[in-house]
Amino acid sequence: MEIQSATLIVTTETIPLQMDAGGAVRVGNTRVALDTIVMGFMEGATAEEIVQQYPSVSLADVCYAIGYYLWRRPEVEAYLDRRRRQAERVRQQNVSRFDPTGIRERLLTRQASGRL
């Protein structure tokens, strides 16, 4: 009986991460942010559960993203922290520009007067 051995080809793979014009890192060729994948993983979701939640990203790409996070945890956590601070600044700017106090009443008044 002849025994055949499988040949394993070891290659260097490219991590499927791309930075968009706004500075967000996207996974694969999708709009799904690295932030989203890492936060899901940190909350206990498996790669398969993340793919169920975000079907535009492949299982392989989610696994690569999680692996990237695990190998480069300090850098990724620093990136996530910068993104959180940036999001908070934008939220504060929006609140200061568009005062949410009384918004429901203003919209109801506009609707009643036919201006909406």
LINURPE-V780515 format. One record per residue. N is the residue number from 1. RES is the residue in three letters. PHI is phi in whole degrees, -180 to 180 (none if undefined). NEAR is the number of other ideal C-beta (glycine too) atoms within 10 Angstrom. D_LAST is the distance of its C-alpha to the last C-alpha in Angstrom with 1 decimal. Layout:
N|RES|PHI|NEAR|D_LAST ; N|RES|PHI|NEAR|D_LAST
//
This chain:
1|MET|none|2|81.8 ; 2|GLU|-93|3|79.8 ; 3|ILE|-104|4|77.1 ; 4|GLN|-103|5|74.3 ; 5|SER|-101|5|72.3 ; 6|ALA|-79|4|68.7 ; 7|THR|-98|5|67.9 ; 8|LEU|-100|5|65.1 ; 9|ILE|-99|4|63.6 ; 10|VAL|-94|4|62.2 ; 11|THR|-129|5|59.6 ; 12|THR|-97|4|57.2 ; 13|GLU|-95|8|53.7 ; 14|THR|-91|7|50.6 ; 15|ILE|-69|13|48.0 ; 16|PRO|-80|19|44.8 ; 17|LEU|-122|15|42.6 ; 18|GLN|-137|13|40.8 ; 19|MET|-91|11|38.9 ; 20|ASP|-87|10|35.6 ; 21|ALA|-61|5|34.5 ; 22|GLY|-87|6|32.7 ; 23|GLY|92|10|35.9 ; 24|ALA|-89|16|35.1 ; 25|VAL|-89|19|37.9 ; 26|ARG|-106|19|37.1 ; 27|VAL|-101|28|39.4 ; 28|GLY|62|17|40.9 ; 29|ASN|-101|12|38.8 ; 30|THR|-124|16|35.6 ; 31|ARG|-93|13|32.6 ; 32|VAL|-72|21|34.0 ; 33|ALA|-82|18|34.9 ; 34|LEU|-56|22|38.4 ; 35|ASP|-52|18|36.7 ; 36|THR|-64|20|35.4 ; 37|ILE|-65|28|38.8 ; 38|VAL|-65|23|40.7 ; 39|MET|-64|13|38.5 ; 40|GLY|-60|20|38.8 ; 41|PHE|-62|18|42.6 ; 42|MET|-66|12|42.8 ; 43|GLU|-85|9|41.1 ; 44|GLY|101|7|43.9 ; 45|ALA|-74|17|42.4 ; 46|THR|-81|12|44.9 ; 47|ALA|-59|20|44.4 ; 48|GLU|-64|11|44.0 ; 49|GLU|-66|14|41.3 ; 50|ILE|-65|25|39.4 ; 51|VAL|-64|21|39.7 ; 52|GLN|-62|11|38.4 ; 53|GLN|-74|14|35.3 ; 54|TYR|-130|17|34.9 ; 55|PRO|-67|10|36.6 ; 56|SER|-75|12|36.0 ; 57|VAL|-103|23|38.7 ; 58|SER|-79|15|42.3 ; 59|LEU|-61|12|44.6 ; 60|ALA|-61|13|47.0 ; 61|ASP|-66|21|44.4 ; 62|VAL|-64|27|43.3 ; 63|CYS|-63|16|47.0 ; 64|TYR|-60|20|47.5 ; 65|ALA|-63|29|44.6 ; 66|ILE|-65|21|46.0 ; 67|GLY|-61|13|49.4 ; 68|TYR|-60|20|48.2 ; 69|TYR|-60|19|46.7 ; 70|LEU|-67|11|50.0 ; 71|TRP|-76|10|52.1 ; 72|ARG|-125|13|50.1 ; 73|ARG|-53|11|48.6 ; 74|PRO|-60|7|48.9 ; 75|GLU|-68|11|47.2 ; 76|VAL|-68|18|44.4 ; 77|GLU|-66|13|43.8 ; 78|ALA|-65|11|43.7 ; 79|TYR|-61|19|41.1 ; 80|LEU|-62|18|39.0 ; 81|ASP|-63|10|39.3 ; 82|ARG|-61|11|38.2 ; 83|ARG|-65|16|35.1 ; 84|ARG|-64|11|34.3 ; 85|ARG|-64|10|34.7 ; 86|GLN|-63|13|32.5 ; 87|ALA|-63|11|29.7 ; 88|GLU|-66|10|30.0 ; 89|ARG|-62|10|29.8 ; 90|VAL|-64|10|26.7 ; 91|ARG|-61|10|25.1 ; 92|GLN|-65|10|26.3 ; 93|GLN|-63|10|24.9 ; 94|ASN|-65|10|21.4 ; 95|VAL|-64|11|21.7 ; 96|SER|-72|8|22.9 ; 97|ARG|-82|7|20.3 ; 98|PHE|-127|8|17.3 ; 99|ASP|-59|9|18.4 ; 100|PRO|-78|8|17.3 ; 101|THR|-64|8|18.5 ; 102|GLY|76|9|16.1 ; 103|ILE|-61|10|13.1 ; 104|ARG|-61|9|12.6 ; 105|GLU|-64|9|12.7 ; 106|ARG|-63|12|10.4 ; 107|LEU|-67|11|7.6 ; 108|LEU|-64|11|8.8 ; 109|THR|-64|12|9.0 ; 110|ARG|-63|11|5.5 ; 111|GLN|-63|10|5.0 ; 112|ALA|-64|9|8.3 ; 113|SER|-88|8|7.8 ; 114|GLY|82|6|5.6 ; 115|ARG|-91|7|3.8 ; 116|LEU|-111|10|0.0
//
